[in-house]
Amino acid sequence: MAEHRGNIRCCFVVCFVFFLSFRLSYGVLYSSADQMVLLENDTISSVIHNSPSAWVVEFYSSFCGHCHAFAPTWKKLAKMAKDWKQLIHVAAIDCAEERNLATCVHYQIEGYPSVKFFNASAPSSNLGKTFTGERTLLGIIHEMVKVAELQKTLGLIRTDLDFVPIGKEFVSSFVEGKTSYDELALIFEVPTSYIGREVMLDMMKCPGLGVRRVLSRNKFLVEKYAIKKFPSLIVVHRRGTFKELSHDEKTHASYKKSLEDLCLGVKPSVELPEITEAMTLYKRLHGKAEKRKQEAGSSSEVYMQDLESGLSFMLNVEVATKPIIQGDEYLALRNFIGMLAKCFPGRPSLGQMLNNLHAKLPLTRTNIFRSEYLYNVQRSQANVKLDGGPNAHPLPKKVKWVACSGSKPEYRGYPCSLWTLFHTLTVNCGSSHQLTGLDVLSRIREFIRYFFSCEECRKHFTAMSSNLSNEVHSHNEAILWLWRGHNKVNDRLAGDQSEDPKHPKIQFPSKDLCEECRVPGSDDHNVQWNEAVVLEFLKNHYGVDNIRIKKPPARSAPELEDTDIVSKHSKRHSVSHLSIIGLSSIDASMCLILYSAIAFAVIALYIYFIRRRRRIVRLHVHTP
């Protein structure tokens, strides 16, 4: 048996060297912007062996199609576990690099991608434990939780984190001030659930917030906090009062967001010198290839800043161009905002603001005037600030673009953010099962019909979507329908004067973003798609875990008052909003006084000339 395994390994090495000689240049799968450590043969041993934390490492090959398909999962996993580094790190190494061949043979890698776990303080002789479970995001995340828990159990890592479920005594100690926590979060769950341990790992960065598990069989605490469903999230305050934060959405991501809002101070993370050296070497070796990849794909990233800026411009400017919103327009607006409230993957404060606004558009009405609508938008935000304190900002005060930033202010901007929003809604409404795929696209179509200021764009989109009921029967079909439609629009506008010369219209996704999405041999002018792979790519790309939260770089576009590039060929917006154009309430008051004075002067001049004219007429009549 050992001889047979040796022959397999020898054959693998020979084949591997053969492929190295003829492989295509696929470029790097990961970059230093991803939340993982990128290893080389020179750094892998010093990083993962005798380490103060556990490691999970992907051994991949950049010429392997399965590795390309798996890369979005690994990126998402690294992002989900970015706050777990005290207990476990995520890393990757490219075995297709000739310099790493001996390393991958040493670790007995016989197929790609391979995932291995290493305990903390593992000696250099330890080759890791191969993960044989399901190579899905949840499958690997759950295994990471088990490995993190094992480090604590075996005493390999010193940490205050305690995965053991608590009883009523612990809660009493907290209320009596016998713990160091400012607030205590309790996650009620069934014994087989992982969500409690996942959130505990997430919140290690918040020293003032305690997070503990309570099992469903703990009848005393379940009854004390009136728990009806599992999992549930309760926050207990020092005085013993408590509040439920879970509500309808009972997911790892929603619990993490809710608790991050309570986190008053984040414990600074200290990077190990071995990791810093590894990343420095990786950038030196692959900097040029990484830069080419970033230039090709950076404008396709999904940023929350773009989504929120698009919403701000939409609600404060685009919708408000109508003096009165009535009939079908009113219903379209109500339905679209209702969909945003259900499916938009934003911060809790923004979700609350959208719910507030939706409640101010009841079905019992059929119209609303612009002034009342804008007042409702402001009140919906003000109510959130009142409940959430000074740090609650549902919508950005200034419109700023990141990936949607054009080479000039007149390019990209709002239309780009609108497409990004629509793709995000088709994916996230499907994952939350709030609406059918047909519902989502129908609401998007009706919103475009009545509230998109570009007349030609509006006509094209409504014509393209006129047969939705016969073309879309599921969420997956809705996701693909919008993707096909977007590519049709890109094809039509390629070379148009509205096109940003620095960001030409292409068939999405590009080869750099998803090589496997295209059928081998198809060219850029007549792309043949592997739609099953495209569907998975779109779900990953526009899914909630792939939305980047980081602040826009300093070089991003300045505040834009109207970035709809095609609207310059139609009627300009006659109405803007104070928060968009940067006026304070004092500025607005001064403008009002000035306009009133001008109006008074015009009226006075009018009366003066009318009276003067009449006097001249009378003199003319009475003159002999």
C-alpha positions in Angstrom: 0.0 0.0 0.0 2.8 2.4 0.9 4.6 1.5 -2.3 1.4 2.3 -4.3 1.0 5.7 -2.5 4.6 6.4 -3.4 4.0 5.6 -7.0 1.0 7.9 -7.1 3.0 10.7 -5.5 5.9 10.2 -8.0 3.4 10.2 -10.9 1.9 13.4 -9.5 5.3 15.2 -9.4 6.1 14.2 -13.0 2.8 15.4 -14.3 3.1 18.5 -12.2 6.5 19.4 -13.7 5.0 18.7 -17.2 2.2 21.1 -16.6 4.6 23.7 -15.2 6.4 23.7 -18.6 3.3 24.4 -20.6 0.8 26.1 -18.3 -1.0 29.2 -19.3 -0.5 32.4 -17.4 -3.6 32.6 -15.2 -2.3 35.3 -12.8 -2.7 35.4 -9.1 -6.0 34.0 -7.6 -5.6 36.0 -4.4 -4.2 39.4 -3.5 -2.9 41.2 -0.5 -6.3 42.9 -0.3 -8.0 39.6 0.7 -8.2 38.8 4.4 -5.7 35.9 4.3 -1.9 35.3 4.6 -0.3 34.4 1.3 2.5 31.9 1.7 5.6 30.9 -0.3 8.1 28.1 0.2 10.4 30.4 2.1 7.7 31.5 4.6 5.3 28.6 5.2 7.3 26.8 7.8 8.1 29.9 10.0 4.4 31.0 9.8 2.3 27.9 10.5 4.7 25.9 12.7 5.2 26.7 16.3 2.6 29.4 15.8 0.6 30.9 18.7 -2.6 30.3 16.7 -4.1 27.4 14.6 -4.1 27.6 10.8 -6.2 26.5 7.9 -4.3 26.5 4.6 -5.5 26.1 1.0 -3.0 24.4 -1.3 -4.1 25.4 -4.8 -2.9 25.6 -8.3 -3.5 28.8 -10.4 -3.9 26.7 -13.6 -6.6 24.5 -11.9 -10.2 25.3 -13.0 -11.7 23.9 -9.8 -9.4 26.2 -7.8 -10.7 29.2 -9.8 -14.2 28.2 -9.0 -13.3 27.6 -5.3 -11.5 31.0 -4.9 -14.6 33.1 -4.2 -15.5 30.6 -1.4 -12.0 30.9 0.1 -12.1 34.7 -0.1 -15.5 34.8 1.6 -14.3 32.4 4.3 -11.2 34.5 5.0 -13.4 37.6 5.3 -15.9 35.9 7.6 -13.0 34.7 9.9 -10.9 37.9 9.8 -11.7 38.6 13.5 -10.8 35.0 14.6 -7.0 35.5 14.2 -6.3 35.1 17.9 -7.3 31.5 17.6 -7.1 30.6 13.9 -5.7 32.2 10.7 -6.5 31.6 7.1 -3.8 31.2 4.5 -3.1 30.0 0.9 -0.1 28.9 -1.2 0.1 28.4 -5.0 1.5 25.0 -5.8 1.7 26.0 -9.5 4.6 28.2 -8.8 7.8 26.3 -9.5 9.5 27.6 -6.4 6.7 26.1 -4.3 6.7 22.6 -5.9 9.0 21.0 -3.3 6.9 22.5 -0.5 3.6 21.0 -1.8 5.2 17.6 -2.3 6.5 17.8 1.3 3.0 18.4 2.6 1.8 15.4 0.6 -0.6 17.4 -1.6 -2.0 15.1 -4.3 -4.9 17.1 -5.7 -6.2 20.7 -5.9 -7.6 22.4 -4.1 -6.5 20.8 -0.8 -7.3 22.2 2.6 -5.3 21.4 5.7 -5.6 22.3 9.4 -2.6 22.9 11.7 -2.9 23.2 15.5 -1.2 26.0 17.4 2.4 25.1 18.3 2.5 22.4 15.7 6.1 21.2 15.2 7.8 21.3 11.8 7.3 17.6 11.4 3.5 18.0 11.5 2.1 17.9 8.0 -1.4 19.0 9.0 -4.7 17.3 8.9 -6.4 17.1 5.5 -10.0 18.4 5.5 -12.2 15.6 4.0 -15.6 17.2 4.6 -17.8 19.2 2.2 -15.7 22.0 0.6 -18.5 24.5 1.1 -18.3 27.8 3.0 -20.4 26.4 5.9 -18.6 23.1 5.9 -15.2 24.7 6.3 -16.4 27.4 8.7 -17.9 24.8 11.0 -14.6 22.8 11.0 -12.7 26.0 11.8 -15.0 26.5 14.8 -14.3 23.0 16.0 -10.5 23.5 15.6 -10.7 26.8 17.4 -12.6 25.2 20.3 -10.0 22.4 20.3 -7.1 24.8 20.8 -8.9 26.1 24.0 -9.7 22.5 25.2 -6.1 21.3 24.7 -4.6 24.4 26.3 -2.7 25.3 23.2 -3.9 28.9 23.3 -4.5 31.1 26.3 -7.7 33.0 25.9 -10.6 34.3 27.9 -13.0 32.9 25.4 -15.2 30.2 26.9 -17.4 28.2 24.6 -19.1 26.3 27.4 -22.8 27.2 27.6 -23.8 29.2 30.7 -26.5 28.9 33.4 -28.5 31.3 35.5 -25.6 31.8 37.9 -23.4 33.5 35.3 -26.1 36.0 34.4 -26.6 36.8 38.1 -22.9 37.4 38.5 -23.0 39.8 35.6 -26.0 41.8 37.0 -24.3 41.9 40.4 -21.2 43.5 38.8 -18.9 40.5 39.3 -17.7 40.4 35.7 -15.6 42.8 33.7 -18.3 43.2 30.9 -20.2 46.3 30.3 -23.0 44.4 28.5 -23.8 40.7 28.1 -25.0 39.2 24.9 -26.8 35.8 25.2 -27.2 33.6 22.1 -29.9 31.0 22.7 -29.4 28.0 20.4 -29.9 24.2 20.0 -26.9 22.1 20.9 -26.0 21.3 17.3 -25.9 25.0 16.3 -22.6 26.8 15.4 -23.9 30.4 15.4 -23.1 31.1 19.0 -19.5 30.0 18.8 -19.1 31.9 15.5 -20.3 35.1 16.9 -18.2 34.6 20.0 -15.1 34.4 17.8 -16.3 37.5 15.9 -16.6 39.6 19.0 -13.3 38.7 20.7 -12.2 42.2 19.4 -14.7 43.9 21.8 -13.4 43.5 25.4 -16.3 45.3 27.0 -18.9 43.0 25.5 -19.4 39.5 26.8 -20.9 36.9 24.4 -22.1 33.6 25.8 -24.1 30.6 24.7 -27.3 29.4 26.3 -28.7 26.0 25.2 -32.3 25.5 24.3 -32.6 23.0 27.2 -31.9 25.6 29.8 -35.6 26.1 30.7 -35.0 28.7 33.4 -33.2 31.2 31.1 -35.4 30.4 28.1 -38.5 31.3 30.2 -36.9 34.3 31.9 -36.2 35.9 28.6 -39.3 34.7 26.8 -37.5 32.9 24.1 -39.8 31.4 21.5 -37.5 30.5 18.6 -33.9 29.3 18.3 -31.5 30.9 17.7 -32.3 34.2 19.4 -30.0 37.0 20.6 -30.6 38.9 23.8 -28.5 41.7 25.3 -28.6 42.1 29.1 -27.7 45.4 30.6 -26.0 46.0 34.0 -29.3 46.8 35.7 -30.8 43.5 34.6 -33.0 44.9 31.8 -32.7 43.2 28.5 -33.5 43.7 24.8 -33.9 41.2 22.0 -31.8 42.0 18.9 -32.5 39.0 16.7 -36.1 39.7 15.5 -36.9 38.2 12.1 -33.4 37.7 10.8 -31.6 35.0 12.8 -28.3 34.6 11.0 -24.6 34.8 11.9 -24.2 38.0 9.8 -27.2 39.8 11.3 -26.1 38.9 14.9 -22.6 40.1 14.2 -23.9 43.4 12.8 -26.1 44.0 15.7 -23.4 43.4 18.3 -20.8 45.5 16.4 -23.1 48.4 16.8 -22.8 47.9 20.6 -19.0 47.6 20.5 -17.6 50.7 22.1 -14.0 50.0 21.7 -12.0 47.5 19.5 -9.0 45.8 20.9 -6.0 46.5 18.6 -4.7 43.4 16.8 -1.0 42.8 16.7 0.3 41.1 13.5 3.0 38.5 14.1 6.4 39.4 12.5 6.5 36.1 10.6 3.2 37.1 8.9 4.4 40.5 8.1 7.6 39.0 6.5 5.5 36.5 4.5 3.2 39.2 3.1 6.2 41.4 2.2 7.9 38.6 0.3 4.6 37.8 -1.5 4.2 41.4 -2.6 7.8 41.5 -3.8 7.4 38.3 -5.9 3.9 39.0 -7.2 3.4 42.7 -7.0 3.2 43.3 -10.8 0.7 40.5 -11.4 -1.4 41.5 -8.4 -1.5 45.1 -9.7 -2.7 44.0 -13.1 -5.4 42.0 -11.5 -6.5 44.9 -9.3 -6.6 47.3 -12.3 -8.8 44.8 -14.2 -11.2 44.1 -11.3 -11.3 47.0 -8.9 -14.1 48.8 -10.7 -16.2 45.6 -10.4 -16.0 45.3 -6.6 -19.2 45.8 -4.6 -18.8 48.6 -2.0 -21.4 49.5 0.6 -20.4 53.2 0.0 -21.6 53.0 -3.6 -24.9 51.3 -2.6 -25.7 53.8 0.2 -24.7 56.8 -2.0 -26.9 55.5 -4.7 -29.8 55.2 -2.3 -29.2 58.7 -0.9 -29.2 60.2 -4.4 -32.3 58.1 -5.4 -34.4 59.0 -2.4 -33.4 62.6 -2.0 -33.1 63.7 -5.7 -34.4 61.2 -8.3 -37.8 60.5 -6.6 -38.2 64.1 -5.5 -38.2 65.4 -9.1 -41.9 64.9 -9.3 -44.2 67.6 -7.7 -46.7 64.9 -6.9 -46.4 61.1 -6.8 -49.7 59.5 -7.5 -51.5 56.5 -8.8 -49.2 53.8 -10.3 -46.2 55.9 -9.4 -47.1 55.9 -5.7 -47.6 52.1 -5.7 -44.3 51.6 -7.6 -42.5 53.7 -5.0 -44.1 52.0 -2.1 -43.4 48.5 -3.4 -39.7 49.4 -4.2 -39.0 50.9 -0.8 -40.8 47.9 0.8 -38.4 45.6 -1.1 -35.4 47.6 0.0 -36.6 47.3 3.6 -36.8 43.5 3.3 -33.8 42.7 1.2 -31.2 45.5 1.3 -28.1 44.0 3.1 -27.2 47.2 5.0 -26.6 48.3 8.5 -29.5 47.9 11.0 -30.0 51.7 11.2 -30.5 51.9 7.4 -32.9 49.0 7.6 -34.9 50.8 10.3 -34.9 54.0 8.3 -36.3 52.2 5.2 -39.0 50.5 7.3 -39.9 53.9 8.8 -40.2 55.4 5.3 -42.2 52.4 4.0 -44.7 52.9 6.9 -45.2 56.5 5.8 -46.5 55.3 2.4 -49.6 53.4 3.4 -51.8 51.5 1.0 -54.8 53.6 2.1 -53.3 56.5 0.2 -52.9 57.0 -3.5 -50.7 60.1 -3.7 -48.1 62.2 -1.9 -46.7 65.7 -2.6 -43.0 66.2 -3.0 -42.7 68.4 0.1 -44.4 65.8 2.3 -42.3 63.0 0.8 -39.0 64.8 1.4 -40.2 65.6 5.0 -40.9 61.8 5.5 -37.4 60.9 4.3 -35.9 63.3 6.8 -38.2 62.2 9.6 -37.4 58.5 8.9 -33.7 59.3 9.3 -34.2 61.6 12.3 -36.2 58.9 14.1 -33.4 56.4 13.7 -30.9 58.9 15.0 -33.2 59.6 18.0 -33.2 55.8 18.8 -29.6 55.0 17.9 -27.8 58.1 19.2 -25.4 60.5 17.4 -23.5 57.6 15.6 -26.5 56.4 13.8 -26.3 57.7 10.2 -28.8 55.8 8.0 -27.7 57.5 4.7 -24.5 59.3 3.9 -24.7 63.1 4.0 -22.5 63.3 0.9 -22.6 61.2 -2.2 -19.3 59.6 -2.8 -18.4 56.8 -5.2 -15.7 54.1 -4.8 -15.9 51.4 -7.5 -18.5 53.5 -9.3 -16.2 56.5 -9.4 -15.6 57.6 -13.0 -12.4 59.1 -14.5 -14.4 62.4 -14.6 -17.4 63.4 -12.4 -19.8 63.0 -15.4 -19.0 59.3 -15.8 -20.5 56.3 -14.1 -21.7 57.4 -10.6 -25.4 56.9 -10.0 -26.2 54.6 -13.0 -23.4 52.3 -12.0 -24.6 52.3 -8.4 -28.2 51.6 -9.6 -27.1 48.5 -11.5 -25.1 47.3 -8.5 -28.1 47.8 -6.3 -30.4 45.8 -8.6 -27.9 42.9 -8.9 -27.5 42.9 -5.1 -31.3 42.9 -4.6 -31.9 39.9 -7.0 -29.2 37.9 -5.1 -30.2 38.9 -1.5 -33.9 38.8 -1.9 -33.4 35.2 -3.1 -31.2 34.3 -0.2 -33.7 35.6 2.3 -36.7 34.2 0.5 -38.7 37.4 1.2 -40.0 37.9 -2.4 -40.2 35.8 -5.5 -37.7 36.4 -8.4 -40.5 37.8 -10.5 -41.6 40.1 -7.7 -38.1 41.5 -7.4 -37.7 42.2 -11.1 -41.2 43.6 -11.5 -40.6 46.1 -8.7 -37.3 47.1 -10.2 -39.0 47.6 -13.6 -41.8 49.7 -12.2 -39.4 51.9 -10.3 -37.3 52.4 -13.5 -40.5 53.2 -15.4 -41.5 56.1 -13.1 -38.4 57.3 -11.3 -35.3 57.0 -13.6 -34.6 60.3 -15.1 -33.0 59.1 -18.4 -35.9 58.8 -20.8 -34.2 56.6 -23.4 -32.8 54.3 -20.7 -36.2 54.0 -19.2 -37.8 53.0 -22.5 -35.1 50.4 -23.2 -35.4 48.8 -19.8 -39.2 48.6 -19.7 -39.3 47.2 -23.2 -36.6 44.6 -22.3 -38.6 43.6 -19.2 -42.1 43.6 -20.8 -42.3 39.8 -20.8 -41.0 39.0 -17.3 -43.9 36.7 -16.3 -43.0 34.3 -19.1 -39.2 34.5 -18.7 -38.7 34.3 -14.9 -40.0 31.6 -12.6 -37.4 31.4 -9.9 -34.8 33.4 -8.0 -32.0 31.9 -10.0 -33.7 32.8 -13.3 -34.2 36.4 -12.0 -30.5 36.7 -11.2 -29.5 35.5 -14.6 -32.2 37.5 -16.4 -30.8 40.8 -14.9 -27.2 39.7 -15.7 -28.1 39.0 -19.4 -30.0 42.3 -19.6 -27.1 44.3 -18.2 -24.7 42.7 -20.7 -27.2 43.7 -23.5 -27.1 47.3 -22.3 -23.3 47.2 -22.1 -23.1 45.8 -25.6 -25.4 48.6 -26.9 -23.6 51.4 -25.1 -20.0 50.2 -25.9 -18.3 53.1 -27.7 -21.2 55.5 -26.9 -20.3 59.1 -25.9 -21.6 58.4 -22.4 -19.0 55.6 -22.0 -16.1 56.3 -19.6 -12.9 55.9 -21.7 -11.1 54.6 -18.6 -13.9 52.0 -17.9 -15.0 50.6 -21.2 -18.3 48.6 -21.4 -17.5 44.9 -21.4 -19.3 41.6 -21.2 -19.4 40.9 -17.5 -17.8 39.1 -15.8 -14.4 39.6 -17.4 -11.9 36.8 -17.9 -9.9 38.2 -15.0 -12.9 38.0 -12.7 -14.2 34.6 -13.7 -12.2 32.5 -16.2 -14.5 29.5 -15.7 -17.7 31.5 -16.5 -16.7 31.5 -20.2 -16.8 28.4 -22.5 -13.2 27.7 -23.5 -12.4 29.1 -27.0 -15.1 31.8 -27.0 -13.8 35.3 -27.8 -14.7 38.7 -26.3 -16.9 39.6 -29.3 -19.0 36.5 -29.2 -18.9 35.2 -25.6 -20.4 31.8 -24.8 -21.3 31.5 -21.2 -21.3 28.6 -18.7 -24.4 29.9 -17.0 -24.3 27.4 -14.1 -20.8 28.9 -13.1 -22.0 32.4 -13.9 -24.9 32.0 -11.5 -22.6 30.9 -8.6 -20.3 33.7 -9.4 -23.1 36.3 -9.3 -24.4 34.9 -6.0 -20.9 35.2 -4.5 -20.1 38.6 -6.1 -23.3 40.3 -5.0 -23.9 38.3 -1.8 -23.8 40.1 1.5 -20.5 38.6 2.5 -18.7 40.1 -0.5 -19.8 43.6 0.0 -16.8 45.7 1.0 -17.4 48.0 4.0 -14.1 49.9 3.9 -14.1 53.6 3.5 -13.4 55.1 0.0 -9.8 56.0 -0.8 -8.7 59.6 -0.6 -8.5 59.8 -4.4 -12.2 58.8 -4.9 -14.5 61.2 -6.7 -15.6 64.4 -4.8 -19.2 65.1 -3.8 -21.4 64.8 -6.9 -24.6 66.7 -7.3 -25.9 64.9 -10.4 -23.9 61.9 -11.7 -26.5 60.5 -14.1 -24.4 61.0 -17.2 -27.3 60.4 -19.6 -29.6 62.9 -18.0 -27.7 65.8 -19.5 -29.4 64.9 -22.8 -32.8 65.2 -21.2 -34.3 67.7 -18.7 -32.0 68.7 -15.8 -33.2 68.0 -12.3 -35.0 71.1 -11.1 -35.0 70.0 -7.4 -32.1 69.1 -5.2 -31.9 68.3 -1.6 -30.0 70.2 1.1 -28.0 67.2 2.2 -26.9 66.5 -1.3 -25.8 70.1 -2.3 -24.1 70.7 1.1 -26.3 73.5 2.5 -26.8 74.0 6.2 -30.0 75.1 7.8 -28.6 78.6 8.2 -27.7 78.7 4.5 -31.2 77.7 3.6 -32.7 80.4 5.9 -30.5 83.0 4.3 -31.6 81.9 0.8 -35.2 82.0 1.9 -34.8 85.6 3.2 -33.0 86.6 0.0 -35.6 85.1 -2.3 -38.4 86.7 -0.2 -36.7 90.1 -0.5 -36.3 89.7 -4.3 -39.9 88.7 -4.7 -41.0 91.7 -2.6 -38.9 94.0 -4.7 -40.3 92.6 -8.0 -43.9 93.0 -6.7 -43.2 96.6 -5.6 -41.7 97.4 -9.0 -44.7 95.8 -10.7 -47.2 97.9 -8.7 -45.1 101.1 -9.3 -45.0 100.7 -13.1 -48.8 99.8 -13.2 -49.7 103.0 -11.3 -47.3 105.1 -13.3 -48.8 103.8 -16.5 -52.3 104.6 -15.3 -51.3 108.2 -14.3 -49.8 108.7 -17.8 -53.0 107.5 -19.4 -55.2 109.8 -17.3 -53.0 112.8 -18.1 -53.2 112.0 -21.8 -57.1 111.7 -21.6 -57.5 115.1 -19.9 -55.0 117.0 -21.9 -56.9 119.5 -24.3 
